[in-house]
C-alpha cells in the first residue's frame, strides 16, 4: 500500500506452532526460533480479515487432527486481525493514490501463437535483446500471452511495443526509435524491432533538403521514425522528417516556397505591362 499498489485489502501473516504429547496438544502463535526447533509444527498463514491468501507448513509429526487444524486457523485469524487493526491500518489505511516509481510495473499483451518463435528468436537471442535494451523481464506463455515487468513503466511500454511490432505489422502513424542498419543512395534502412526494418527515403531523412544520405545518418545511429506507409508486399516506409516535426517540433525548410512568390511578382509585372 505504501508503494501505491491498488490491493483490495491489507494482508497480514502469522505463524502458529504446535507441541504434542501423546493425545494432548497445544498451539501457540508468533513462535520464535526455540519453539520452532523443539516444536512439531510451523504453520504459517497469511490473509485478509475476510479470507486466507496463502498457507505454508513445516511438520515433524505424521499428521494433524481436524481439531489441531481448526484451532490453528482460528488463532492465526485472530492474530491477523489484530496485526491489521492495531499495527498496519493506523500507519497506512489505504493504498497511496500514486504508484511509486520504485514499484515493479507489469504490462501484458497477447500475440498469435505462430509468432512466439519470432519473439523469442533463435536460441532466445531476440527476447534476450529486448530484455537488455528495455531493462525488463519478459515471460511468454504457450497461448501467446506476454507478461513484461520493469521498474520503469516506459521501459515496459517500449518492450511491449517492440514485441507487438515483431508479431504484427506496425500501424500507420506509429513512431519508433530504431537503429540505422544500411545506407543506400536513395535512403536508409532502419530496424524498428528485431528482424523488422523499413526504408527512410532520402527525401524523408531530415526537415531540410538532403543531398547525401551520409550527411544525415550513419550505420548504428539511433533515430526516431514514423510509419507513413505499408505497401501490398508488407514493405514498411518510414519518415524521420515527420517524426522530428511531430515529436521534437522541428520546423521544415520552405521547400520551394520562394519560387511561387517570384512567379506571382513576375505575373503582376506582366499584367501591368500589358
C-alpha positions in Angstrom: 0.0 0.0 0.0 2.9 2.3 0.7 4.1 1.7 -2.9 0.6 2.6 -4.2 -0.2 -0.9 -5.3 -4.0 -1.0 -5.6 -4.7 -4.1 -3.5 -8.3 -4.8 -2.4 -7.5 -5.3 1.3 -4.4 -5.4 3.6 -2.8 -8.8 4.1 -1.1 -9.9 7.4 0.8 -13.1 8.1 1.4 -15.0 11.3 2.9 -18.4 12.3 1.4 -21.0 14.6 3.4 -23.6 16.5 2.5 -27.0 17.9 3.6 -29.1 20.9 2.2 -32.6 21.2 2.5 -35.2 23.9 0.5 -38.3 23.4 -3.1 -37.3 22.8 -2.5 -33.9 24.2 -1.5 -30.9 22.1 -1.0 -27.1 22.5 -0.8 -24.5 19.7 0.8 -21.0 20.0 1.1 -18.1 17.6 4.1 -16.0 16.7 6.6 -18.7 17.6 10.3 -17.9 17.9 13.3 -20.0 16.9 13.4 -22.1 20.1 9.7 -23.0 19.8 10.2 -23.8 16.1 13.2 -26.0 16.8 11.6 -28.1 19.6 8.1 -27.9 18.4 6.2 -30.2 16.0 4.8 -27.7 13.5 5.4 -24.3 11.9 2.1 -23.4 10.4 2.2 -20.0 8.6 -1.0 -18.3 7.4 -1.4 -15.1 5.5 -4.6 -13.4 4.6 -7.1 -10.5 4.9 -9.8 -10.2 7.5 -12.1 -12.0 5.1 -10.1 -14.9 3.9 -6.7 -16.7 3.6 -4.4 -15.9 0.7 -1.5 -18.3 1.5 -0.6 -21.2 3.7 2.8 -22.9 4.3 3.6 -25.6 6.8 6.6 -27.5 8.2 5.6 -30.6 10.1 7.6 -33.1 12.2 4.7 -35.4 13.3 3.0 -37.9 11.0 -0.2 -35.9 10.6 -2.7 -33.4 12.0 -6.1 -33.9 13.5 -9.1 -31.8 12.5 -9.1 -30.3 16.0 -5.5 -29.1 15.6 -6.1 -27.6 12.2 -9.3 -25.8 13.4 -7.5 -24.3 16.4 -4.5 -23.2 14.3 -6.7 -21.5 11.8 -8.8 -19.7 14.5 -5.7 -18.5 16.3 -4.0 -17.3 13.2 -7.2 -15.5 12.1 -7.4 -13.6 15.4 -3.7 -12.7 15.2 -4.1 -11.5 11.6 -6.9 -9.2 12.5 -5.0 -7.8 15.5 -2.0 -7.1 13.3 -4.1 -5.4 10.6 -6.2 -3.3 13.0 -3.6 -2.4 15.6 -0.4 -2.2 13.6 -1.0 -1.8 9.9 -4.1 0.3 9.4 -3.0 3.0 12.0 0.1 3.5 9.9 -1.5 3.5 6.5 -5.2 2.9 6.0 -5.3 2.5 2.2 -3.0 2.3 -0.8 -1.4 5.6 -1.9 -3.0 7.1 -4.9 0.2 7.3 -6.9 2.2 4.2 -7.8 5.8 4.5 -6.5 8.4 4.9 -9.2 10.3 2.0 -7.4 7.4 -0.4 -7.5 7.6 -3.0 -10.3 5.2 -2.4 -13.2 3.7 -5.2 -15.3 2.1 -4.9 -18.7 0.5 -7.7 -20.7 -0.3 -8.3 -24.4 -1.3 -11.3 -26.4 0.1 -12.4 -29.8 -0.6 -15.1 -32.3 1.0 -18.4 -31.1 2.7 -18.8 -34.5 4.6 -15.6 -33.8 6.0 -16.8 -30.5 9.1 -18.2 -32.1 9.8 -14.8 -33.8 9.5 -13.0 -30.4 11.8 -15.5 -28.7 14.3 -15.8 -31.6 16.9 -18.4 -32.4 18.5 -19.5 -29.1 16.5 -16.8 -27.4 18.5 -14.0 -28.9 15.6 -11.7 -29.7 13.9 -11.9 -26.3 17.3 -11.5 -24.6 17.9 -8.4 -26.7 14.5 -6.9 -25.7 15.2 -7.6 -22.0 18.7 -6.0 -22.2 17.6 -2.9 -24.2 14.4 -2.3 -22.2 15.8 -3.3 -18.8 12.8 -5.6 -18.2 11.8 -9.2 -17.7 9.6 -10.9 -20.4 7.6 -14.1 -19.8 5.9 -15.9 -22.7 3.1 -18.4 -22.3 2.2 -21.1 -24.7 -1.1 -19.5 -25.5 0.6 -16.3 -26.7 0.2 -14.3 -23.5 3.2 -12.0 -22.9 4.0 -10.5 -19.5 6.5 -7.7 -19.2 7.7 -6.4 -15.9 10.0 -3.5 -15.2 10.7 -0.8 -12.6 10.2 1.9 -15.2 6.8 1.9 -16.9 8.4 3.5 -20.0 10.7 0.5 -20.3 7.8 -1.9 -20.1 5.8 0.0 -22.7 8.8 0.1 -25.0 9.2 -3.7 -24.7 5.5 -4.2 -25.4 5.7 -2.0 -28.5 8.7 -4.0 -29.8 7.0 -7.3 -29.2 3.8 -6.2 -30.9 5.8 -4.8 -33.8 7.6 -8.2 -34.2 4.3 -10.1 -34.0 2.2 -7.7 -36.1 2.6 -5.1 -38.8 3.1 -1.7 -37.3 0.2 0.8 -37.6 0.4 3.8 -39.9 1.3 6.8 -37.8 3.2 4.8 -35.2 6.5 6.3 -34.1 9.5 4.2 -33.2 13.1 4.6 -32.0 15.1 2.5 -34.4 18.7 1.7 -35.4 20.1 2.5 -38.9 21.2 -0.8 -40.4 22.0 0.0 -44.1 22.7 3.1 -46.2 21.7 3.3 -49.9 22.0 6.2 -52.3 18.2 6.6 -52.2 17.7 6.3 -48.4 18.5 4.4 -45.2 17.1 1.2 -43.7 16.1 1.4 -40.1 15.3 -1.5 -37.8 12.3 -0.7 -35.7 12.2 -4.1 -34.0 14.4 -7.2 -34.1 14.1 -8.6 -37.6 11.7 -5.9 -38.8 13.0 -2.8 -40.7 11.7 -0.1 -43.0 13.1 2.4 -45.6 13.5 6.1 -44.9 13.7 7.7 -48.4 16.3 10.4 -48.7 13.5 12.9 -49.1 12.2 11.9 -45.6 15.5 11.9 -43.8 15.5 15.5 -42.5 13.5 18.6 -42.3 15.9 20.3 -44.7 17.0 19.2 -48.1 19.4 16.3 -48.1 21.9 15.8 -50.9 23.6 12.7 -49.5 22.3 10.1 -47.1 25.6 10.0 -45.3 25.3 13.7 -44.4 22.4 12.9 -42.1 22.8 9.4 -40.6 25.4 6.6 -40.3 25.0 2.9 -39.7 24.4 2.3 -36.0 22.7 5.6 -35.3 19.6 5.6 -33.2 16.8 7.7 -34.9 13.1 8.3 -34.4 10.9 7.4 -37.3 7.3 7.5 -38.2 5.5 4.8 -40.2 3.9 6.5 -43.2 3.1 3.6 -45.5 3.0 -0.2 -45.7 2.7 -1.4 -49.3 0.9 -4.5 -50.7 4.1 -6.6 -50.1 4.3 -5.6 -46.5 7.3 -3.3 -47.0 7.4 -0.5 -44.5 8.1 3.1 -45.5 9.3 5.4 -42.7 9.9 9.1 -42.3 12.4 10.7 -39.9 11.3 14.1 -41.1 7.7 13.6 -40.0 8.9 12.2 -36.6 11.1 15.2 -36.0 8.3 17.5 -36.7 5.8 15.7 -34.5 8.0 14.7 -31.6 10.7 17.4 -31.4 8.7 20.3 -33.0 11.3 20.7 -35.8 10.4 23.3 -38.4 10.8 22.2 -42.0 12.5 24.4 -44.5 10.2 26.2 -47.0 10.7 23.8 -49.9 10.3 25.9 -53.0 8.2 28.5 -51.1 10.1 31.4 -52.6 9.6 30.3 -56.2 5.8 30.8 -56.2 6.2 34.3 -54.7 8.7 35.2 -57.5 6.3 33.8 -60.1 3.5 35.9 -58.6 5.6 39.1 -58.8 6.6 38.3 -62.4 2.9 37.7 -63.2 2.0 41.1 -61.8 4.7 42.8 -63.8 3.5 41.1 -67.0 -0.1 42.2 -66.2 0.9 45.8 -65.6 3.0 45.8 -68.8 0.0 44.6 -70.8 
